[in-house]
Amino acid sequence: MPQPATVRVWDPFVRLFHWGTLALVVTAFLSDDAKTLHMVVGYGVLALVTARIVWGFVGTRHARFTDFVAGPRTIGAYLRSLLAHPRRYLGHNPAGGAMVLVLLALLVATCVTGWLSQTDRFYGDDRVSGAHSVLTTLLLIAAGLHVAGVAVASLLHRENLVRAMLTGRKLLKGTP
């Protein structure tokens, strides 16, 4: 039986960023008591996020922010369409694009507050460490929503988006 046609969507850097960030965030979360490891991993996350932001301007087509960042009306229309027949996107759909921005912002804010909490100026400042804890919680909630969104989109469009993020390839069928 012939294999369905696929097309490369996610380049190697986007996939490395995605899975590398996941591994580092899980490590940071689990190593909270091991300060040195936690800090090194936090710097690793910040380095990956910085590289991803640059790649969002100069990277391959579906990695660029111009390919997937949409306005509130487009995002709202897409979310409403989930109840009927949502349009399939080869790259991120409008809700997924918004989630990318939310996750990047939360990663940066979490890393910055973690770094600040170790500086001479803010060491022991409950406001900064409290903000770091709140941001960590928000990051975990957003990551959970991201996973739920991937599951919903995978079911609605009958495609394995986790496999697509591993291989970089998506089914060509029905793409605009």
HELIX and SHEET records of a PDB file:
HELIX    1   1 PRO A   12  LEU A   30  1                                  19    
HELIX    2   2 LYS A   35  VAL A   58  1                                  24    
HELIX    3   3 ARG A   61  ALA A   63  5                                   3    
HELIX    4   4 PHE A   65  PHE A   68  1                                   4    
HELIX    5   5 PRO A   72  SER A   81  1                                  10    
HELIX    6   6 PRO A   94  LEU A  116  1                                  23    
HELIX    7   7 ASP A  126  HIS A  157  1                                  32    
HELIX    8   8 LEU A  161  THR A  167  1                                   7    
SHEET    1   A 2 THR A   6  ARG A   8  0                                        
SHEET    2   A 2 ARG A 169  LEU A 171 -1                                        
END                                                                             
